[in-house]
Amino acid sequence: MRRVLPYVIGLCIALWLGGLVTLFIALMSVFAYNRGIGAQVGPVLFGKFEPYQLCLAGIAIAATILWRVYGCSKTRMIMMACLLSSAAIAVISFSWVTPQIIDLWQNRTEDSAARFQQLHMTSRYLYTAMAILVAMAGAALIRSLQVDVDGACSVRPDRPE
């Protein structure tokens, strides 16, 4: 189990980060091609991606908790913090921002354009922060694996603490 968990975590991080990057590229491309189609496709993409990312976050966090049982690395704590922060952002986006954007898209009013811009910028900041945090979790995973190879929880002779 100890050897399988890093692979599960790595796969979840790779799928999550890859999905975020794909979502960015797909939406930018569609909106650049045709804004009307982008307005129709955007809510569908977010509606499908957000539950997917929440599942990946849950699996990655659970696997990280189990993996921490086997070792006491600082990088595992950093990875856990990044994953938990990313998951919190995903929950905020899923439960608060995206439903409001979809509601504005479906029920347009005079002042909905300004509110949509606010929510769109909020969503952009949340997704950018999430992508950065997931990438940092991936870097922490790699570092944690290097520490495991060198000797987990021990002082390395070439690095005084």
Backbone as CSV, one residue per row, in Angstrom:
resi,resn,N_x,N_y,N_z,CA_x,CA_y,CA_z,C_x,C_y,C_z
1,MET,0.817,-1.191,0.000,0.000,0.000,0.000,0.867,1.264,0.000
2,ARG,1.955,1.207,0.752,2.845,2.365,0.854,3.399,2.766,-0.510
3,ARG,3.652,1.800,-1.365,4.216,2.094,-2.685,3.148,2.502,-3.700
4,VAL,1.920,2.116,-3.481,0.838,2.423,-4.418,0.313,3.846,-4.223
5,LEU,0.272,4.304,-2.989,-0.324,5.608,-2.682,0.302,6.775,-3.445
6,PRO,1.627,6.862,-3.545,2.188,7.989,-4.331,1.744,7.969,-5.794
7,TYR,1.545,6.769,-6.348,1.067,6.684,-7.736,-0.368,7.188,-7.847
8,VAL,-1.194,6.832,-6.887,-2.580,7.302,-6.874,-2.614,8.818,-6.744
9,ILE,-1.827,9.335,-5.820,-1.764,10.794,-5.621,-1.264,11.478,-6.897
10,GLY,-0.196,10.950,-7.460,0.364,11.531,-8.684,-0.617,11.502,-9.841
11,LEU,-1.346,10.409,-9.978,-2.339,10.306,-11.047,-3.450,11.331,-10.848
12,CYS,-3.927,11.472,-9.619,-4.977,12.459,-9.336,-4.493,13.876,-9.621
13,ILE,-3.283,14.186,-9.182,-2.731,15.526,-9.418,-2.569,15.772,-10.917
14,ALA,-2.062,14.777,-11.638,-1.862,14.933,-13.081,-3.193,15.125,-13.810
15,LEU,-4.191,14.329,-13.451,-5.500,14.467,-14.094,-6.160,15.795,-13.746
16,TRP,-6.020,16.211,-12.499,-6.621,17.470,-12.058,-5.958,18.657,-12.755
17,LEU,-4.626,18.712,-12.711,-3.919,19.819,-13.342,-4.108,19.791,-14.861
18,GLY,-4.047,18.614,-15.436,-4.277,18.497,-16.881,-5.677,18.953,-17.270
19,GLY,-6.651,18.616,-16.446,-8.020,19.065,-16.708,-8.158,20.569,-16.616
20,LEU,-7.503,21.166,-15.621,-7.548,22.625,-15.484,-6.933,23.316,-16.702
21,VAL,-5.783,22.825,-17.123,-5.112,23.419,-18.290,-5.959,23.217,-19.546
22,THR,-6.524,22.035,-19.705,-7.382,21.763,-20.858,-8.607,22.671,-20.846
23,LEU,-9.194,22.873,-19.683,-10.347,23.758,-19.562,-9.974,25.184,-19.975
24,PHE,-8.828,25.682,-19.489,-8.364,27.019,-19.873,-8.213,27.129,-21.391
25,ILE,-7.502,26.174,-21.969,-7.228,26.224,-23.409,-8.521,26.101,-24.215
26,ALA,-9.390,25.167,-23.834,-10.636,24.958,-24.576,-11.509,26.209,-24.544
27,LEU,-11.677,26.787,-23.367,-12.544,27.965,-23.276,-11.955,29.172,-23.998
28,MET,-10.657,29.386,-23.853,-10.038,30.513,-24.572,-10.168,30.329,-26.080
29,SER,-9.977,29.104,-26.546,-10.060,28.836,-27.983,-11.476,29.019,-28.520
30,VAL,-12.443,28.491,-27.802,-13.829,28.598,-28.259,-14.295,30.052,-28.236
31,PHE,-13.971,30.786,-27.168,-14.380,32.183,-27.106,-13.673,33.017,-28.171
32,ALA,-12.431,32.704,-28.487,-11.724,33.430,-29.545,-12.339,33.128,-30.910
33,TYR,-12.810,31.922,-31.091,-13.403,31.510,-32.366,-14.790,32.108,-32.546
34,ASN,-15.645,31.937,-31.524,-17.017,32.411,-31.617,-17.552,32.637,-30.205
35,ARG,-17.761,33.886,-29.864,-18.196,34.241,-28.514,-19.559,33.623,-28.164
36,GLY,-20.451,33.564,-29.108,-21.784,32.994,-28.877,-21.717,31.515,-28.537
37,ILE,-20.895,30.795,-29.262,-20.723,29.364,-28.976,-20.038,29.202,-27.620
38,GLY,-19.061,30.057,-27.339,-18.376,30.003,-26.053,-19.332,30.189,-24.887
39,ALA,-20.303,31.100,-25.045,-21.285,31.344,-23.987,-22.174,30.118,-23.771
40,GLN,-22.359,29.327,-24.814,-23.162,28.106,-24.685,-22.343,26.940,-24.146
41,VAL,-21.088,26.857,-24.556,-20.231,25.729,-24.180,-19.675,25.879,-22.766
42,GLY,-19.350,27.103,-22.354,-18.736,27.341,-21.053,-19.474,26.708,-19.889
43,PRO,-20.768,26.993,-19.721,-21.489,26.394,-18.592,-21.515,24.864,-18.632
44,VAL,-21.558,24.301,-19.823,-21.560,22.837,-19.945,-20.212,22.267,-19.498
45,LEU,-19.118,22.895,-19.945,-17.791,22.420,-19.555,-17.584,22.511,-18.043
46,PHE,-17.952,23.646,-17.465,-17.811,23.790,-16.012,-18.702,22.804,-15.270
47,GLY,-19.906,22.594,-15.779,-20.829,21.656,-15.148,-20.310,20.227,-15.129
48,LYS,-19.531,19.865,-16.117,-18.946,18.523,-16.166,-17.616,18.446,-15.428
49,PHE,-16.816,19.502,-15.508,-15.484,19.467,-14.918,-15.501,19.575,-13.399
50,GLU,-16.353,20.406,-12.860,-16.307,20.655,-11.416,-16.572,19.408,-10.562
51,PRO,-17.581,18.591,-10.859,-17.723,17.349,-10.063,-16.534,16.403,-10.243
52,TYR,-15.985,16.373,-11.448,-14.811,15.543,-11.740,-13.629,15.966,-10.880
53,GLN,-13.374,17.272,-10.807,-12.235,17.741,-10.013,-12.466,17.513,-8.530
54,LEU,-13.697,17.606,-8.066,-13.982,17.345,-6.654,-13.722,15.877,-6.306
55,CYS,-14.044,14.971,-7.223,-13.740,13.542,-7.011,-12.231,13.317,-6.957
56,LEU,-11.507,13.918,-7.880,-10.049,13.784,-7.877,-9.450,14.367,-6.597
57,ALA,-9.968,15.499,-6.164,-9.473,16.122,-4.933,-9.710,15.199,-3.742
58,GLY,-10.884,14.624,-3.664,-11.192,13.725,-2.562,-10.292,12.510,-2.525
59,ILE,-10.045,11.917,-3.678,-9.170,10.744,-3.755,-7.738,11.131,-3.389
60,ALA,-7.261,12.257,-3.935,-5.892,12.697,-3.654,-5.701,13.004,-2.166
61,ILE,-6.673,13.646,-1.553,-6.566,13.976,-0.132,-6.602,12.711,0.719
62,ALA,-7.505,11.805,0.409,-7.585,10.549,1.168,-6.290,9.754,1.044
63,ALA,-5.755,9.667,-0.171,-4.507,8.927,-0.381,-3.340,9.608,0.335
64,THR,-3.339,10.936,0.361,-2.268,11.667,1.052,-2.352,11.453,2.560
65,ILE,-3.545,11.434,3.095,-3.707,11.152,4.531,-3.161,9.766,4.849
66,LEU,-3.510,8.786,4.037,-3.001,7.421,4.257,-1.485,7.367,4.106
67,TRP,-0.960,8.081,3.125,0.484,8.058,2.872,1.254,8.712,4.011
68,ARG,0.657,9.740,4.611,1.323,10.414,5.738,1.482,9.487,6.940
69,VAL,0.655,8.472,7.017,0.789,7.502,8.108,2.149,6.806,8.035
70,TYR,2.671,6.650,6.811,3.934,5.945,6.605,5.162,6.832,6.759
71,GLY,5.001,8.120,6.903,6.178,8.981,6.994,5.842,10.352,7.526
72,CYS,6.866,11.049,7.969,6.653,12.351,8.628,7.369,13.472,7.882
73,SER,7.200,13.527,6.595,7.892,14.510,5.778,7.185,15.868,5.787
74,LYS,7.979,16.936,5.837,7.426,18.287,5.738,6.795,18.509,4.370
75,THR,7.381,17.912,3.355,6.836,18.098,2.006,5.464,17.451,1.881
76,ARG,5.216,16.390,2.614,3.882,15.786,2.603,2.869,16.709,3.269
77,MET,3.319,17.423,4.290,2.430,18.398,4.933,2.134,19.554,3.971
78,ILE,3.146,19.990,3.249,2.949,21.060,2.262,2.015,20.582,1.160
79,MET,2.235,19.354,0.697,1.371,18.794,-0.340,-0.073,18.727,0.145
80,MET,-0.267,18.279,1.373,-1.611,18.197,1.939,-2.246,19.582,2.024
81,ALA,-1.484,20.573,2.451,-2.010,21.940,2.539,-2.429,22.454,1.160
82,CYS,-1.614,22.183,0.146,-1.944,22.611,-1.218,-3.200,21.910,-1.728
83,LEU,-3.294,20.601,-1.473,-4.467,19.849,-1.915,-5.734,20.312,-1.196
84,LEU,-5.635,20.526,0.117,-6.805,20.988,0.869,-7.239,22.385,0.427
85,SER,-6.273,23.258,0.187,-6.595,24.614,-0.286,-7.244,24.571,-1.666
86,SER,-6.697,23.746,-2.545,-7.265,23.597,-3.887,-8.677,23.042,-3.821
87,ALA,-8.877,22.053,-2.965,-10.212,21.459,-2.823,-11.201,22.485,-2.276
88,ALA,-10.756,23.309,-1.328,-11.634,24.349,-0.787,-12.040,25.335,-1.877
89,ILE,-11.089,25.707,-2.710,-11.393,26.613,-3.821,-12.368,25.951,-4.791
90,ALA,-12.163,24.667,-5.055,-13.070,23.936,-5.954,-14.487,23.900,-5.395
91,VAL,-14.606,23.721,-4.098,-15.933,23.702,-3.463,-16.583,25.081,-3.561
92,ILE,-15.819,26.138,-3.325,-16.356,27.501,-3.437,-16.837,27.764,-4.861
93,SER,-16.029,27.380,-5.827,-16.404,27.579,-7.223,-17.653,26.786,-7.574
94,PHE,-17.676,25.516,-7.174,-18.783,24.620,-7.492,-20.087,25.041,-6.825
95,SER,-20.007,25.466,-5.575,-21.231,25.737,-4.820,-21.684,27.188,-4.841
96,TRP,-20.792,28.123,-5.171,-21.162,29.535,-5.086,-21.010,30.285,-6.407
97,VAL,-19.836,30.211,-7.036,-19.574,31.052,-8.216,-20.275,30.518,-9.457
98,THR,-20.034,29.273,-9.791,-20.592,28.713,-11.028,-22.122,28.744,-11.056
99,PRO,-22.813,28.375,-9.971,-24.287,28.469,-10.029,-24.789,29.887,-10.313
100,GLN,-24.109,30.895,-9.759,-24.519,32.277,-10.026,-24.279,32.661,-11.481
101,ILE,-23.139,32.216,-12.026,-22.843,32.515,-13.437,-23.876,31.852,-14.333
102,ILE,-24.197,30.611,-14.069,-25.190,29.892,-14.884,-26.560,30.548,-14.752
103,ASP,-26.917,30.970,-13.539,-28.196,31.652,-13.335,-28.249,32.955,-14.129
104,LEU,-27.154,33.714,-14.113,-27.116,34.958,-14.901,-27.204,34.669,-16.392
105,TRP,-26.575,33.588,-16.811,-26.602,33.228,-18.223,-28.018,32.852,-18.665
106,GLN,-28.738,32.154,-17.791,-30.084,31.705,-18.139,-31.142,32.784,-17.938
107,ASN,-30.950,33.677,-16.984,-31.937,34.707,-16.640,-31.321,36.089,-16.762
108,ARG,-31.102,36.513,-17.976,-30.444,37.801,-18.214,-31.360,38.967,-17.852
109,THR,-30.734,39.975,-17.218,-31.428,41.219,-16.895,-30.552,42.380,-17.331
110,GLU,-31.009,43.601,-17.057,-30.235,44.780,-17.448,-28.872,44.847,-16.776
111,ASP,-28.836,44.540,-15.485,-27.585,44.658,-14.738,-26.783,43.361,-14.680
112,SER,-27.192,42.352,-15.426,-26.490,41.066,-15.355,-25.101,41.106,-15.988
113,ALA,-24.864,42.011,-16.938,-23.546,42.079,-17.587,-22.460,42.472,-16.583
114,ALA,-22.745,43.464,-15.749,-21.759,43.901,-14.753,-21.530,42.809,-13.712
115,ARG,-22.604,42.181,-13.259,-22.478,41.102,-12.268,-21.739,39.913,-12.868
116,PHE,-22.019,39.614,-14.137,-21.319,38.516,-14.809,-19.818,38.797,-14.857
117,GLN,-19.432,40.018,-15.166,-18.006,40.372,-15.216,-17.337,40.162,-13.864
118,GLN,-18.023,40.572,-12.782,-17.480,40.366,-11.439,-17.276,38.874,-11.165
119,LEU,-18.305,38.088,-11.442,-18.225,36.650,-11.172,-17.197,35.971,-12.075
120,HIS,-17.100,36.433,-13.313,-16.127,35.868,-14.243,-14.710,36.113,-13.744
121,MET,-14.437,37.324,-13.265,-13.099,37.624,-12.727,-12.832,36.809,-11.461
122,THR,-13.828,36.666,-10.615,-13.683,35.844,-9.414,-13.353,34.409,-9.797
123,SER,-14.092,33.883,-10.766,-13.854,32.518,-11.233,-12.454,32.372,-11.819
124,ARG,-12.030,33.345,-12.587,-10.697,33.305,-13.189,-9.616,33.268,-12.109
125,TYR,-9.759,34.116,-11.090,-8.782,34.136,-9.997,-8.792,32.812,-9.222
126,LEU,-9.981,32.291,-8.960,-10.077,31.023,-8.229,-9.428,29.885,-9.010
127,TYR,-9.714,29.804,-10.293,-9.156,28.719,-11.107,-7.644,28.866,-11.285
128,THR,-7.167,30.091,-11.397,-5.722,30.297,-11.498,-5.035,29.886,-10.202
129,ALA,-5.601,30.304,-9.068,-5.038,29.912,-7.770,-5.067,28.401,-7.605
130,MET,-6.157,27.786,-8.025,-6.266,26.336,-7.925,-5.196,25.647,-8.770
131,ALA,-4.991,26.112,-9.978,-3.975,25.506,-10.848,-2.587,25.640,-10.235
132,ILE,-2.289,26.786,-9.665,-0.987,26.994,-9.025,-0.822,26.061,-7.831
133,LEU,-1.854,25.949,-7.011,-1.776,25.089,-5.831,-1.657,23.608,-6.195
134,VAL,-2.375,23.180,-7.222,-2.268,21.782,-7.654,-0.871,21.511,-8.215
135,ALA,-0.328,22.468,-8.963,1.042,22.313,-9.468,2.041,22.257,-8.309
136,MET,1.834,23.076,-7.291,2.704,23.039,-6.110,2.577,21.694,-5.385
137,ALA,1.375,21.148,-5.330,1.192,19.822,-4.718,1.967,18.770,-5.503
138,GLY,1.956,18.889,-6.823,2.735,17.960,-7.648,4.224,18.084,-7.390
139,ALA,4.699,19.317,-7.257,6.116,19.525,-6.952,6.463,18.967,-5.575
140,ALA,5.564,19.153,-4.614,5.798,18.615,-3.269,5.800,17.090,-3.288
141,LEU,4.965,16.496,-4.116,4.962,15.035,-4.249,6.312,14.547,-4.768
142,ILE,6.805,15.194,-5.799,8.108,14.813,-6.351,9.199,14.966,-5.306
143,ARG,9.186,16.067,-4.596,10.197,16.295,-3.550,10.075,15.257,-2.434
144,SER,8.863,14.928,-2.078,8.649,13.932,-1.026,9.181,12.566,-1.452
145,LEU,9.009,12.237,-2.705,9.540,10.968,-3.205,11.060,10.977,-3.206
146,GLN,11.671,12.125,-3.503,13.125,12.238,-3.440,13.616,12.074,-2.008
147,VAL,12.907,12.660,-1.062,13.282,12.536,0.346,13.168,11.081,0.782
148,ASP,12.115,10.384,0.332,11.954,8.969,0.670,13.116,8.135,0.168
149,VAL,13.581,8.438,-1.024,14.713,7.696,-1.592,15.975,7.971,-0.782
150,ASP,16.153,9.225,-0.378,17.340,9.612,0.374,17.281,9.180,1.835
151,GLY,16.114,8.868,2.302,15.955,8.470,3.702,14.952,9.362,4.397
152,ALA,13.729,8.900,4.499,12.660,9.709,5.074,12.933,10.010,6.537
153,CYS,12.674,11.234,6.911,12.742,11.694,8.298,14.119,11.550,8.912
154,SER,15.131,11.550,8.102,16.477,11.480,8.667,17.269,12.699,8.207
155,VAL,18.294,13.029,8.955,19.149,14.150,8.594,20.137,13.658,7.542
156,ARG,20.160,14.348,6.423,21.071,13.967,5.347,22.442,14.546,5.639
157,PRO,23.521,13.767,5.390,24.864,14.250,5.701,25.267,15.497,4.904
158,ASP,24.729,15.650,3.683,25.113,16.796,2.865,24.276,18.038,3.184
159,ARG,23.286,17.912,4.082,22.433,19.047,4.418,22.260,19.141,5.925
160,PRO,22.939,20.070,6.538,22.710,20.243,7.988,21.354,20.900,8.222
161,GLU,20.709,20.522,9.297,19.405,21.122,9.603,19.528,22.211,10.618
